[in-house]
Amino acid sequence: MKKILFLSLIVLSKIGFAQTIAVNGTVTDQKGKPVAFAFVSDSQHPYATYSDPNGLFSLQVDPVSNLIITANFHNEVKVKLDNPTNIKVVMPDGDASKQETPIKTTVGNFFKPDENLVDHNISINRIGTGQEGLHGSRFLFNDWVHGFAITPQDSLKQSDVYLFNYDKVGGTLIFTRNKATAMLVVKQEIKGFTLFDENAQPYVFEDVPAINAKRYIQVLSTGKKYKIYKDLGTTFIKASFVTNGITSSGNNYDEYKDEIVYYVVKLSGGQPQKMELKSKSIKLAFAEDADKVKKFLSDNEGDIDDNYLHALGDYMNQ
């Protein structure tokens, strides 16, 4: 799986409703060891991220807010933004017996059981009905990952005891506490979410009915003028191998096949416009800024992929 480095997409939406500053720092325990995947959030707004495997983090926040840092098996820490360029957070040890209670999540009807996803690990590693192993996956990540969600009221939903994944077939967010039983998010309760891979790189998703009302859509780039989206779906195809001893056809493995469509949206109220991973299609999508997009394409050769579109979006939003 390609790792998409979308550091500028930590904040899901509405970052414009408050003046923000960049903060960065480290999270360690009382022995000085890095605390990976500590949850770092703005005390007043839905701005959040996780520390990486080395305990490092970076985030845009409101300068008048505090940082709230939580991590499993540690007590919560609140930090004032006196030195936003070099924040050093030391997490005190917590009571392990209390870590089974979600810290920030009000469950309510936020989750519901999904019988089709009750054993996530078996679903991932399931052997196909053909002669070979299953190809592809219905899930975005090969294991459960950290993440948080944002409600339609712009409040954070997060708990240090929950892990997440994205079901590409159903287009839904799933949660677990024990890696055995999965719960499915109630779509009406969540307008977007961010999941973090094993290197704490974020993958941002939003509910965009104008593109697809049935599933969440990945945000590849966002800024003051344009958004670039990736509509990612997956179809399950059963093994179809047949032979008469002389000729054969079809595949002898089950497969999850990704289906991807890219879109550009002009943020002044424009409608989603489909875009292919080709220079000609990109020029049409950004026709209003023809000279600017032409310069980017001229200066940036190589394969046009998700990372390329992310860089393109950043450039076009300058």
Helices and strands as residue ranges (DSSP letters): G 7-9, G 15-17, E 21-29, E 39-42, E 48-50, E 56-61, E 66-70, E 77-80, E 87-91, G 96-98, E 111-113, G 115-117, H 120-125, E 146-150, E 156-157, E 163-167, E 172-176, E 182-185, G 187-189, E 192-196, E 202-206, E 217-222, E 226-237, E 242-243, E 248-249, E 255-266, E 273-275, H 279-285, G 287-289, H 290-299, H 306-316
